[in-house]
């Protein structure tokens, strides 16, 4: 059983052997898992008059390697079920410095988890897929479109066959109408997952295109149509999902592709530098 599938079942299976205090924790989590997902072990314990060490032992009893892993499972459980308003209501912290610390620490943990858990062979395979594709389509909706645009911007400087599928004058299906088995479609999606992104990926799959998804979990709905899956953690510190680890992963992908075309992009950037200087794209260097 994975650490996220299924937390509630783990509690049910182990309930009989829990201590009295641990049963109180279990009942609180089952009844208030939306609130518990954002609590530290100390805060959870204080909320139900149980010691922090008991909360940690409870996590271990369920088979987790400490409380952070249990909390991660809780967040996986709720991340696609809560509205933004519900997430906002559950964020009780108001001190600006505490918020700064909590968000940055959460982002650091997301990058660490991504580095630990990502499949390195899959990463290498995706780089190869990019070079083998006749055309590359990149799709991301809602907040994920920022990552899609970023990936598309840099890949377009390296390659000549990249298209970012996005809302505009043309519907997204019109933009990907001619996708075929020689093409690669990169779908990017994080909770709350976009229905339209999944629909586009399903259409591309029906046309026999190769599908790569960049998402947060193997249980993400985007993985159902994927040939290759790249996981980047996006555990939330509050009502905003963290896209720091996904962006870091995309950065790595761009660098890996770019360095395989080092001579070509050197020429490209030399030409771009001349254009940028001629048309004043950037502020001039200080003399």
Phi, psi and omega in degrees: 000135179286168184290344181252346187234093013223127182301314182297321178295321178300316179297315181297317182293330184257000189302317185299328183265003178285149174288170181301316180294321180292328177294326177296318178298314181301314181295322179294316181295317180297320183274336185224040184298333179294324178279319183298332183299337183252008182260141169289168179299321180295317182290321177298314179299315181297328183292334181238017177059044177237144181292153178300321181297326178292323178296318179296316179297326177299316178299318180294322180298327179279357178098011179268150178274063180102170183293321180304325180289322175295318179297322177298319178296321177298317182291324175298323183295323188255346194301331180257008183254338185264142173282165178299323179297317179296320178297318180297319180295332182276351180270106186265341183293134180235344180289126187299318182291322177297320178297315178303311181297314183296316182292316180294320177296320179297318179296320178299316180296322178297319179291318179298316179296320179297315180297322182287320191262344184293143179278110186295323179293323177296319178302313179297321180295320180295321176301316177297318179302321181298319181285333182276343186287140174291315176220147181243124174251137178238126182232131174207141182240163179055228183293335180292345180295334178297320179289319179299316179296319180297312178298316180296321181301311184282322178296328178292336176282336183264319184244178182233017187228034187249134179226128175268120180274120184209160179300144179180210179298320177267142174293154182301327180290327176293325181290335183247015187306319187265016179301141182218184187293344179271357185261162176240131177244122179256113180257129183242124181203134179225158183303141356280127189297138180278127177297322183293322177300315180297321180297318179296318179296321178295320178296314180299322178297322180293340177264011176069020174288155175280136184245127171243130176245138172248111187211186191262346188199154176291345177263007174298141180298338181291337183287345185295338181244007189274143169272325177227141183233127173248122183260128173230127185288142179222037180302136190270141175266343181197218183282350179257127176287141179279125176248016182293310179295317175303319180293322177296318177298316178297321175303313180298320180297316180297314181297317181298319178291315183298319183288341174282344179239039189303312182296319181295314182287336175298316178296318180299313183289330175297316179295318180297320180300320178297316179295315180299320179293316183297321184257009175061042181295321180245160175298139181293152180293148177292136179280000000 
